[in-house]
Amino acid sequence: MLSRPRFSSGRLAVLGVLAALSLAVHTLESVFPPLFGIPGAKLGLANLFSMLALVLYGPLDAALILLARTLLGAVIAGNASSLLFSLSGGGVSLLLAIVLVRFLVPRVSYLAVNVAAAVVHNAVQVVVYVLETSTPANFVLLPYFALVGVLSGAAVAAVGLLLLERIPERILYPNHKRSDPPGGVT
């Protein structure tokens, strides 16, 4: 008996679009100056697509989007050191988001999940920067990056919720049966 493949062609198509959009937004964000004049501070809209994949399809899909964006983003930018920051911050924040979605949603909102993930993403990147440069004095940046994380996490959540309301269900769930819970996260 043949088993059904985990990734249907419709799902792969949606994941490909999410990965491409994530990479495009990531590349576009790198052109803008840092938020509030804080070096390295970005809105982080590219993370929106990993979070959408997490909510809609599950942890593996979100991790694949994150990996595609960080690896291809480093290649396009020609900046291998950005890979260290992107993978560490993105990886730890995605793990946190997976745990929060799995165990706390719906008791906590997706807004709270996004804010927590964004704050942790920024904190991990500051820690990696301090370890990489051996400059513990830079821990002074943590409060600023936490504030940027709160603002960017809220913005990403707001955009994500708007997209979920506006995109037709048949596009988001190409092979979804009405009786199946979306995202593999119950």
CORSUL-V903558 format. One record per residue. N is the residue number from 0. SS is DSSP state (helix for helix, strand for strand, loop for the rest). D_LAST is the distance of its C-alpha to the last C-alpha in whole Angstrom. Layout:
BEGIN
n | ss | d_last
N | SS | D_LAST
N | SS | D_LAST
END
This chain:
BEGIN
n | ss | d_last
0 | loop | 28
1 | loop | 26
2 | loop | 23
3 | loop | 21
4 | loop | 21
5 | loop | 18
6 | loop | 19
7 | loop | 21
8 | helix | 24
9 | helix | 22
10 | helix | 19
11 | helix | 22
12 | helix | 24
13 | helix | 21
14 | helix | 20
15 | helix | 24
16 | helix | 25
17 | helix | 22
18 | helix | 24
19 | helix | 27
20 | helix | 27
21 | helix | 25
22 | helix | 29
23 | helix | 31
24 | helix | 30
25 | helix | 30
26 | helix | 33
27 | helix | 34
28 | helix | 33
29 | loop | 36
30 | loop | 39
31 | loop | 38
32 | loop | 40
33 | loop | 37
34 | helix | 36
35 | helix | 38
36 | helix | 41
37 | loop | 39
38 | loop | 39
39 | loop | 36
40 | loop | 34
41 | loop | 32
42 | loop | 29
43 | loop | 27
44 | loop | 26
45 | loop | 25
46 | helix | 22
47 | helix | 21
48 | helix | 20
49 | helix | 18
50 | helix | 16
51 | helix | 15
52 | helix | 15
53 | helix | 12
54 | helix | 10
55 | helix | 11
56 | loop | 11
57 | loop | 10
58 | helix | 12
59 | helix | 15
60 | helix | 16
61 | helix | 16
62 | helix | 18
63 | helix | 20
64 | helix | 21
65 | helix | 22
66 | helix | 24
67 | helix | 26
68 | helix | 27
69 | helix | 28
70 | helix | 30
71 | helix | 31
72 | helix | 32
73 | helix | 34
74 | helix | 36
75 | helix | 37
76 | helix | 38
77 | loop | 40
78 | loop | 38
79 | helix | 37
80 | helix | 37
81 | helix | 34
82 | helix | 32
83 | helix | 32
84 | helix | 31
85 | helix | 28
86 | helix | 27
87 | helix | 27
88 | helix | 26
89 | helix | 23
90 | helix | 22
91 | helix | 22
92 | helix | 20
93 | helix | 17
94 | helix | 17
95 | helix | 17
96 | helix | 14
97 | helix | 12
98 | helix | 12
99 | helix | 12
100 | helix | 9
101 | helix | 7
102 | helix | 9
103 | loop | 11
104 | loop | 9
105 | loop | 10
106 | loop | 13
107 | loop | 14
108 | loop | 14
109 | helix | 14
110 | helix | 18
111 | helix | 18
112 | helix | 16
113 | helix | 18
114 | helix | 21
115 | helix | 20
116 | helix | 20
117 | helix | 23
118 | helix | 25
119 | helix | 24
120 | helix | 25
121 | helix | 28
122 | helix | 29
123 | helix | 28
124 | helix | 31
125 | helix | 33
126 | helix | 33
127 | helix | 33
128 | helix | 36
129 | helix | 38
130 | helix | 38
131 | helix | 39
132 | helix | 42
133 | loop | 43
134 | loop | 43
135 | helix | 41
136 | helix | 43
137 | helix | 40
138 | helix | 38
139 | helix | 39
140 | helix | 37
141 | helix | 34
142 | helix | 34
143 | helix | 35
144 | helix | 32
145 | helix | 30
146 | helix | 31
147 | helix | 30
148 | helix | 27
149 | helix | 26
150 | helix | 28
151 | helix | 26
152 | helix | 23
153 | helix | 23
154 | helix | 25
155 | helix | 22
156 | helix | 20
157 | helix | 22
158 | helix | 23
159 | helix | 19
160 | helix | 18
161 | helix | 22
162 | helix | 21
163 | helix | 18
164 | helix | 20
165 | helix | 23
166 | loop | 21
167 | loop | 21
168 | helix | 18
169 | helix | 20
170 | helix | 21
171 | helix | 17
172 | loop | 16
173 | loop | 19
174 | loop | 18
175 | loop | 15
176 | loop | 15
177 | loop | 14
178 | loop | 12
179 | loop | 10
180 | loop | 7
181 | helix | 8
182 | helix | 8
183 | helix | 6
184 | loop | 4
185 | loop | 0
END
